[in-house]
């Protein structure tokens, strides 16, 4: 038996930023301890893509239009916006841009 509590695995602290600076721009803590650096960097970049492109798309389908709704109304709105977000994402992937 190891000295670790059950369920606790290895963690990796992954840093990103420009070369030649003293401190990194970002620190990422992951339990993907067997992943290589290139894989971790791809995951970081994927997160940035989702953050930028995903929010633009979410704004187009009115994700923030939930003011004055009851919880049930907000839940319906969030569900429909999620569907609209998915449909627009899939449509843009399958239809070539004109």
N, C-alpha and C positions, 0 to 999 in steps of 0.2 A: 504494500500500500504506500502510495506517495504521501508527501507531507501536505499536499493541497487539499482544500475542501472539495467534496464531491461536486462535479459540474463545472469546476473552474479549469480552463485550459490555458494554453499559451496565448499571449497577445503580442502584437507587433505595433510599435509606434512608427508610423510612416509620415515623413515630412516632405512637403513640396514647396517650391519657390525657385526664384532665379539663382543661377550659379554664382558663386563668388560673394554672396552676402553672408553676414554673420548668423542671422536668424531666419528660419523658414517662414513663409507666408501662412502656411496651414499645417496643422498637425492632425493626423487621422489615427485613431486607435481601432485596431481590427483583431478579430479572432481567426482571420485567415492566415494562420502562421506558416502554412506550407506554400502559400502563393508566392510567386516571384515578383520582383519589383515592377516589371512591365505590366503584369496583370493588375496589380494594385493601382498603378498609375492610370490604366484604362478605366478602372472603376471610378476613380476620382474624376476623370474627364467626363464619364457618363453622367455622374451626379451633376456636374456643371451644365451639361446639355439639358437635362431634365429641368433643372432650375430655371434656365433662361427660356428655352423653347416651350417648355411645359406651362410656364406662367403666362407667356404671351397667348397661348392657345386657351388657357383657362379664362383669361380676361375676355377673349372673344366670345366665349360661351356664357359670360356673365356670372362667374363664380362668386363675385362679391355682392351680387344683388340678392341679399338675404335679410335686409333690415326689416324690422317689425314683423318677423314671422314667428309663429309658435314653434316649439320643438318639432312637432309633427310636420309643419310647413317647411321648416328648415331642412328636415330630413328628406322630404320629397324633392326639394330644390337641389340639395346636394347629390341625390341619386340621379336626377335628370341631367344635371350638369356633368356628372361623371360619365354618363352614357354619351352625351353630346361631345365631350372631350375625346372619348374613345373613338366615336364615329369619325370625327374630323381628323384625328391622327391616322386612322386606317385609310380614310379616303385620300389623304395627301400622300400616303405611301404607295397606293395602288394606281392612282391617276397621274399620268405624266403632266407636268406643268406646261401650260400653253405658251 
